[in-house]
Amino acid sequence: MANKVVLAYSGGLDTSVCIRYLQTLHKMDVITVTVDCGQDDDFAEIERRAKAIGAIKHVYVDAKDEFARDYVIPSIKANGLYQGKYPLATALARPLIAAKTVEVATKENAVAIAHGCTGKGNDQIRFDVTMRALRPDLKIIAPIRDMNLTRDVEIKYAKEQNIPISTEAKKYSIDLNLWGRAVEGGNIEDADFEPPEEAFQYINFKNDKAGYVEIEFDQGVPVAADGKHMSLTDLIQYVNDKAGAHGVGIVDHIEDRVVGIKSREVYEAPAAVTIIEAHRDLEKMVLTKHELAFKRMVDDQWSWLAYAGLWQDPLRTDLDRFIDATQTRVSGKVRVKLQRGSLRVVGRQSRYSLYKNDLATYAAGSTFDQSLAKGFVELWGLQSIIANSVAGTADKKQQQQQQEKLVGGKNRK
């Protein structure tokens, strides 16, 4: 009886040829597992394809709610944006897929786990590190990376092996989950090429009218949109549709991959972009400037760990504890205006608001005692004033010395 290997299977070209490579080169029985993180695939067709290629068993895991609860919510609380732009959609899903693959491998008494990642991207790191952290005794096999395969070689092999996959040239490679959509390949690899409208799924480029969406948060978690309470998965879809209808949600930037490559990345994430902007604005209303300044550093480090495949690192859970502590007051409503691809927070309210109108107003009835400001201003700028005075005195002395040297030199002549 052959040893068993569990393959994280998407149903695409890479993972489909991996089934046959694992069978022929490694002489292993292949069990495929597909984890549903909201990618809207035909999962019945994926199972049919896996078994047609030769998988002895296929496992489907519905992880949408777990993905939303254990990965997306922490990312919202951390304002998760890698390099201030990328909402981490694919990066968040990979450790979950890896963890579920390990669970199946344990249940099936497999001796190895496998994935279809190349050696150029970040996903190999996200899979390998998570898998090793959870089951260091299991062997990891990555045929595409291990054999340095290219797409044309894979297509040729698929034809030779009668592997039932679509070999039609696709303009773009798409990775989709609940939190966002990554668009890669084709002419998008040209950093100076503007992605065409056909590359996007949620975005309406023709709607010029303004729209609004109000998002309600409870301790940092979005719980309602436009007054309607709903599950996070439904809320994300609702905001995706509404923000996308107004052209909001395209992220196009030059990204630094973990492996050292700079890449042009295009993402479509209307809900993620809108929800994070609303959450960040609400934090500014309820947290002190000291909390905000420190949390910005924490958020940046959290986003890096998630992006770099270090989801299992203890630092990530350490940072989660701090972030969770800051979220106890992040409750309230934020109103966002959406128009022609732009979004702008135009209103916010919270029972924990540190903004007090009677202090901030310039109108009559202000409770702020302006007379107290004079002494504060003098003390606030005291060292700056003294430093400039000292520097000015030193400059005058230096100028005088230079002048005396110049005069002395002329007299000696």
KALINLIN-V741813 format. One record per helix or strand of 2 or more residues. SS is the DSSP state (H for helix, E for strand). FROM is the first residue (numbers start at 1). TO is the last residue. Records with the same first field share a line. If there is no record, write none. Layout:
SS = FROM-TO  FROM-TO
This chain:
E = 4-8  29-36  57-62  112-114  139-141  173-177  180-184  211-218  221-225  228-229  250-256  262-268  332-339  342-349
H = 13-24  43-53  64-77  89-107  123-134  143-146  151-160  186-189  197-199  232-245  270-286  289-307  314-329  357-360  370-380  382-412
